[in-house]
Amino acid sequence: MKLNADSLARHLEQQLLPTYLISGDEPLIAGEAADAIRGRARVLGFTEREVLFLDRGADWEAVWRATHTLSLFAARRIIEVRLPSGKPGTAGARALTSIIESLGPDTLLLILTGRLEREAQHAEWVRAVDTRGAWIAVWPVATERLVPWLAARCRQLGLSADAGALELLAERTQGNLLAARQELEKLVLLLDDRRISVDAVMTSSADSARFDVGELTEALLAGECARALRVLSGLRAEHTELPLVLWALVRALQGLWVAASGSQDGRFFGGPRQAAALAQARQRAPRLPFTQLIARAARADAMAKGRLHGDAWDELALLAADLCGQPALPWVASRAAGGVS
């Protein structure tokens, strides 16, 4: 039987099979799937657990003894076999197949491995799992599905989140689901109203830094070039995540666009200090070259992701000066086309 992480909970409500194989390179989802199986097994009386780390050349006789010897302390046991490579070797494959086919009702075999290559997926022991148990193949969350995944996690934690906040979290964690979960759990502790905004994410990310990205955004909106560059330099020195800093500059760019459009909505940022800075931006904002500013931000993003030569931090400094209305270098058309700095 083949299952996925989403269907596992419903499956476990209905039955517990004698063998489960969890394979994949996404540690958070694989770990949660294993926890769900262990938890259901404990409810059904599997109170003892033995973990065996095995690979090629391992003592498979020890695995056989573990799965076929009665415990002195518990009537029902979980035998957890961890195969880092997913390739147990010829002897190991034979042993696993025999063990899976001869398991008694009081032993649950849980096999954890990394991603199985195409050849390994057709191995005899994997087919035995498919016949007598269940195989849960875990796949990384695709980039385009990361924001919906974060939204679902927020609902599980009783949080609500702005679309911009979810996009910022996705950008910051770059597909690292463990980091994303930790960030959400931290926000649960920090937020009284359990609502995640862009400002909340930025504050949470920078709460241990001497300089913070919120101060950078305020300086940019206010047109305080020297202060903005000083904060930017401090963020770089403190190894603040570059995507987070870029987000702060883009947020300031959005605010300046709001100011240039003549909008009276001072709630664009939600915080009183940034709303005040936004009010200061109204006089200079209409004169800013927004097409060039957007192109500069895109260049910095491409540099940060390795798609364009150059120092992304230097490009951010140039963007900061441009946003403050004090360009450090004249804009050249070839730069907008993605030329090398």
N, C-alpha and C positions, 0 to 999 in steps of 0.2 A: 504494500500500500504506500502510495506517495502522498505526503501532506506538505503544506506550507505553514509558515509561522502564524498566518492569520486564521487558518482552519484548525490549528492544533487544540486550542482551548475547547472548541465545540466537540472535537473528537474525544478529548479526555473526559468530558462530562458523560459520554456514552459508554466508553470502554477503556481498558488499559491492556495493551498488547504485551507479550513477553519480551519483545526486543524493539529498541528504537535506535536509529542511526541519525545523528545530526551532523551535517557537513556544510562547510562554508567558511568564508573569510571575514564575515561581519560579526565581531565578537559580542556586541551587545545583543543582537537578535538571537544568536546561537545560545548565548548564556541564559537569556530569558526563556527560550524554548526548553533548555535542560532543566531550569528551575521549575517550570510548569510540570514537567514529567515527574521530577522528584517529589514535588508537593502533592500531586495526585497519588503517587505511590505511598507516601507516608500516611495519607488519609486511609488508604486501603490496607495498612498494616505492615508495609515494608519499612521497618524501623532501623535496619542496619545498612550501612553503605560502605563498600570497599572500592577504592580507586586504584587502578593499575595503569601505569604509563608504559606503553609498548610500541615497538617498531620492528624493523627487520632484525632478525637474530634474537628476538626476545624469548623468554622462557614461556612458551605457550602451554606447557604442561601445568604451570602454576595457574594459568587462567582456567584451564579445565578443572583443576582441583577446586578453585575458588567457586566456580559455578555449580559444582556437583557435590560439594561437601556441606553437610548440615552445620548450621551455626549453633554454638553453645548459648548464644545470648538472644537471638531473635529467630522467630519462625519464618520470617520472610525478609529477603535481602535484595539490595540493589548492587549489582556489580557494574562498575563504571570503567570502561576501557577507553583510554585516550591514545589515539593514533595520530601523531602530529603530521606525518607525511601522507596518510591515507593509503600507504602501500605496505601491508603487513608481510610481504614476501610469500613465497610458495607455501612454506610450512605454516605460516600464520594464517594464510587464506584458508587452507584446509582445516586448521584447528577452529577458526571462527565459524566456518560453515557447519562443522560437526557440533560445535557448542550451540549454535542457534537452533539447529534441528532437534536437539535433545534436551532443551531447557525444561525444567519442571515448573509447576505452577507457583512455587514459592520463591522463584528467582527472576528478577527483572534485569536484563542486560541492556545497558545504555552505552552506545559507542559514539564518541565524539572525535571528529576529525576535521581537517581543513578542507578546502575545496577539492572535490574529486575530479581528476582529469577524465576525459572521455573513455579512455581504456579502462580505468579503475571503476567507472560506473557500471561496466558490464561484467565485473568480476563475479565469480561464483558466490562469494560471501555476501556481496551486495544484493545479488538476486535472492539469496536466502532471507535476508532482512525484508526485502520487498514482498516475499511470499508469506512469511510467518510473523512479520512485525510491520513497522512503518519507518519510512525514510523521509526526513525533513531536510530538504535542500535549502540552505539560507543564501540569499543573494543580497549584495549591497543595494541600498536605496539609490535609485537613479537621481541625478541632479534635479531633473524637472519634477520629481516626486518628493523632494526634501521638504519644501514648504508645507504641502499637505500632511506629510509625516509629522512635522513639528506641531501643526495645528491639532492633529489627533492626540499627540502626547499632551498638549496643553489641556485638552478636554479631559483626559484621564486624570490629570492632576488638579482639576477644578479651576483652571486658569482660562482667561480669555486674552486674546492677543490681537493687536493691530496688524494689518497686513505688512506694513513697513517693518514692524518689530520682528516678524517671522522671517522676512527677507534678510534683515540684518543678522539674525541668528544663523540662518543658512549660510550667509557669506562668511561669518566669523568661524563657524565650525568646519566648513569646507567638506561636508560629508562624513565627518567624524561623529558617529552617533553617540558614542560614549561621552564625548565632550559636550554634545548638545543636551544630553540628559542631565549631566552635571550642572550645566548652565540653568536649565529649567528648574532643577531642584533648589538651586541657590536663590532663584527668583521667588520661589514659593515662600522661602524664609524671609525675604526682604520686603515683599509687597503686602500691605495690609488689605488693599482692595482686590488683590488677585487679578489685576488687569495689567498686561505687559504692553508697555508703549516703547517707542524707539528710545526715548530718554531713559526709561528704566533699564533697557539693555545696555545702553552706553554707560550709564552710571555703574551698573553691576560689573561691567567689564573693566572699568577703570577705577574702582573704588579703592584699590591699594596703591595707586600711582600718585606721585607728587603732582604731576600735571594730568589733566583729564581732557577727554575729547569734547566734553560739553563746554569747557572754557575756550577751546579752540573755535568752536562754532560761534560762540558769542563774540569773540574778537574779530572774526571774519565778517560777521553781520555788521558790527559797529565800525568796520573799516580801520581797525587799529592794527596796522601792518606789523609794526615792531613787536607788539605783544603776540600776535598770531604766529610770527616766525619763531619767537622765543618758546612759546608753548609747543610748536611743532618740533623744534629741536629737542626739547625736553622729552617729548613722547618717543622720539627716535632713540635717545640715549637710554631710556628706560625699557627699550625693546617692546614697546606697545605693538600689538598686531597691526600690520600695515593695512589690511582690509578695513579695520575699524576706523583708522585715521582717514582713509579715503572716504569712507561713508560719512564722516563728520564734515568733510569739505563739500561733498555732494549735497549733503543736507543744507549747508550754508548756501550753496548755489540755488537750491530749490527755494529757500527763503528769500533770496535776492530776486528771484523771478516773481515770487508773490508780491514783493515790494514794488517791482517795476510795473506789474499789472495794475497797480492801484488798489489792490484788495485791502479792505479794512479789517480783515480777520486776523486779529492779534493772537489767536489761539493756535497758529500754525505749528508751534513747537510745544505748546502746553505749559512751559515754564515761564514765570514772570520775567526773569532776567533775559531770556532769549527773546521774549516778546518785546521787551524794551530795546534790545539791540536791533530787532527787526524794524522798529519804528525809526531808529537812526539811519537805517539803510535806504529809506524811501527817497532821499534826495539824490543819491549817487546811482542807485540801481538802474534807472532808465538809461543811463549813459554807458552801461557795461556791454561788452560784445559777447552776448550769450552763446552765439554759435562757436566762437573761439574757446570760450570757457568750457563748453561741453566737450569739444574736441580735445582740450587739454586734459580734462578728467578721464576721457576714454584712453588717452595715451598713458596716463599714470596707471590705469587699471591693466592695460596690456603689458606694461613693464613689470607690474607686480606679479603677473601670471606667467612671465617669461616669454610672451609672444612678441615682444618688441625690445630691442637693445636699449639700454639706458638705466639710470638709477631712478627708481620710482619715487624715492624720498625727495630727490632733487626736483623732479617734476611736480611733486606736491607743493614744494616751496614756491615754485614759479606760479602754480595755480593759486596759492594763498595770496601772493602779491597781486595777481590779476584780480582776484575777488575783492581785494581792498581798494582797487582802483589805482594801484601803484605798480604797474607791470615792470618786472625786473629786466625782461628781454622783449624786444619787439616780436610780434607774431609773424611767422613766415609761412606762406601757403603750403610749402612742402612738408612742414611739420604737421599740419592738419591731415596731410595725406598719409601719415604714418612713416615718414622718413626717419632714418637713424639720427639720434642726437649727435 
